[in-house]
Structure formats: structure tokens, C-alpha cells
Amino acid sequence: MQVSVESTGNLERRMTVSIPADRLSSVIDNRLRDMASKANLKGFRKGKVPTKVIEQRFGQQVRSEAFGELVRASFDQAVRQENVRIAGQPNIKAEPTDAENEIRYTATFEIVPEFGPIDVAQLQINRVHAQVQDSDIDNMIETLRQQRRTWEPVSRAAQAADLVAVETFASTAAARVPEQGVEKGATVIGSGVMFPELEAQLSGMAAGDVREVEVAFPADWRVPGLAGQTANVTIKVTQVSEPNIPDIDAAFVKSFGVKSGKVEVFRSEVRANLERELKGMLMGRLRSEVAQKLVAAYSHVELPPALIVAEANGLARNATEQARQQGNTEYTASADQFMVPARNRVAAGLLVGEIARQNGLKLDFERVKETLSLIASTYEEPKQVIELYRNDPNLMSGLQNRVMEEQVIDWVAERAQATEQELSFTEAMRPV
């Protein structure tokens, strides 16, 4: 195998690889023989299909797969041989050659920039600590009670915490919204879901009551016909329901999978869940803090531009998909609006990898196992989740990358100049 590397930019390289053609022939022959031994074709006994028949039917597919396999293997070998550190995915292209006994291709890629020695001891970070208290468990159980509440229709006037079903329509100087009929909906008084001036009218209204109120809608209101308009809104209450909140008894506890029905066991499980969520949030905070400080310290280093663009495109796709899941089907995010966060993410990822390389940090497989068990414990069938990860290389690779990143973050935090901050559970769980 012959390899040559040329610089096509500050961080861009083009590698040319030449391989003896007989290596491809060998891979193809091995694949054909393997397929013949396993093939089940009409007219032939299983495992007795002649290789030539396999070649006639699947030859093109096999050649394509074999070429891809050979390129991947030879490229990995060439990268190690040339001691090149690649950033992102290479663009591989087959090249014509006059030699019949030779296969040639080029790989264009970006490389990891030179950061120099990374001294994490100079970083100043804020490290947050928090613990789950009994009051946090009480609050969570109360939340679960509210989630399990049922609604009982009542004949009285509506009051705070009641569920009120309404019919509404609005009239502006230009139009009626909707043009015909009414909008039907329901809201819990005090939830803040409905426009505030409308929700304020509901207290004291009973089924059948009608009120009219003038409302000035903001320019960014979600209903186009009302955005930036002043309208007379007619509200009719069709039903008032009061909440029926379950007691914390054996039946309630059992509904969450606690077979014993014992409240103390339920509280222990709630605590374990909260501690798991808190641990994840604290790691997220620490990851963000360390990443920000690292990125700021090495902001002068040039980063691979194609890698940044690819990251920005990914962020834009995610934002578009999220918007569409929320019902905004017309929104399409632009990669341009994500270039800054994309650069920061790329910088953080490269710096984490460089710290691991410079300091010889290796993946802790015991930590991978513990993290997988923790993930699986949040599902009803933990064993199935574990098997899913073990049998899916992409899932396992993603998990290992996550654990490796956490190891590096912990390593950095232990050696940086840290300011310790104690927060309550509620404060620590707020998004940063």
C-alpha cells in the first residue's frame, strides 16, 4: 500500500492511497464463498450453491461492499501509518489509474488543530453541589398526586384550581375569529395557559354564563388574525369541574409499581429517582461550565470549518424537527443562526478529546456498565434495554463517548481552580 498526504488548506488534507488490486479480489472471493455456504436459493440445497451462481446473482453488490470494506480498512491503516488525527468524516473518492493491478482513491478531510499543552490547572470554574431533602420528596409526591387527579363536574361557580371548559370567539374591526362557530377549549384556573385577561374572567362564572371582554393581543400572538389587534372576546363557560386528588394510600403507591403498597418504600424510590435526575443535572452543569471555560481559553485556535458547518447543519435540522413536532410545520431553521453554538460545541469536543490524548485517559468500562444500568433502570424492562445497547454498535458507541466525556470533565474539574456553590434541589434542577 502506497500513501501520500498533501496540504490543501490550514486544516485540510488530501490523502492518496494505492492498493494492490489482488487485495480486492481476495475480499470478493471470501465474501462469495461465505455467501455460498449460507445461501438458500431455489433449486439448490442450503449451503451447496455454487460460487459462480452467487457471483452471477450478487456479484455487483458483493464488489461494492468489498470495495467499501477494503477502503475503510486501508484508510484506517493509512491514518495510523501517517500519524494523522482526523476531525470529522472524510470525503472518499475512487480515482482512475492506468495500472491494472492497482486500486487508487483519495480521501479529503480536516485535521485536529494544534492546541499545544493544555494546562487545566489555570481554569477557574464554578462547581455546584446539591442534595435531595425530604421536602423535595414531598413536593414530587404532591406533583404526582396532581398528575393523577380526576375531574368531577360541579354546578357552582368556578374558582381557583377548577377545570373550566369554554367556547370563545373574537371580533376585531376587520374580522371575526374564527369566521364561523367558536373555539372550544379548557383550562385550569391558575395554570396560566389561557391569555391572562381571559383567564381572569373565569373565576365566578358557572356553566352557561357568558362574558365579553376587550383584549389587546401582542404582535407575536399565536393566532394570526388577532396578533397586534384589539378585539372583543366573548367567553361562554360550558362546564366547571373540581379536582379530585388521590390520597397517598396503598392503592396510590401500587399504581406506581410498588407492589408492597408501603409509603416508605415509595418514598425511597422517589428519592432514588430524584437523586438520579440531580446527578445528571449536576453533571450537565459541570459539563457546560468546563466547556465554556475551555472554549474561552482557546478561542484563538483555528477550528476545522467544515466540521463547524456540519455541526450547524445538525443543530438546524434538530430545531426544525422540534418546531414541527410542536405544530409549526412552516418553520425551517437556517444553519447560519447556529454557527456560534456550533463552533463552541466543536471546540469543546476537540478540547475534551485532546485532554484525554495528552493525559492518557482511557475509557472506564466499569463506569460504562454503571451508566448503562442507570439508563436501563428508568425503563419498565431494564434487561431489554441493556441487551438493546449491547447489540447495537451505534448505541453503545454513543454511550461510551458520553462516559468518556464525563470522565474528562471530572478529571478537569478535580484539577481546575474551583469555587464550590451549594444550591437547593429546585435551584440545581433549573436549566442553565
Secondary structure, 3 states (H helix, E strand, C coil): CEEEEEECCCCEEEEEEEEEHHHHHHHHHHHHHHHHHHCCCCCCCCCCCCHHHHHHHHHHHHHHHHHHHHHHHHHHHHHHHHCCCEEEEEEEEEECCCCCCEEEEEEEEEECCCCCCCCHHHCEEEEEECCCCHHHHHHHHHHHHHHCCEEEEECCCCCCCCEEEEEEEEECCCCEECCCCCEEEEEECCCCCCCHHHHCCCCCCCCCCEEEEEEECCCCCCCCCCCCCEEEEEEEEEEEEEEECCCCCHHHHHCCCCCCCCHHHHHHHHHHHHHHHHHHHHHHHHHHHHHHHHHHHCCCCCCCHHHHHHHHHHHHHHHHHHHHHCCCCCCCCCHHHHHHHHHHHHHHHHHHHHHHHHCCCCCCHHHHHHHHHHHHCCCCCHHHHHHHHHHCHHHHHHHHHHHHHHHHHHHHHHHCEEEEEECCHHHHHCCC
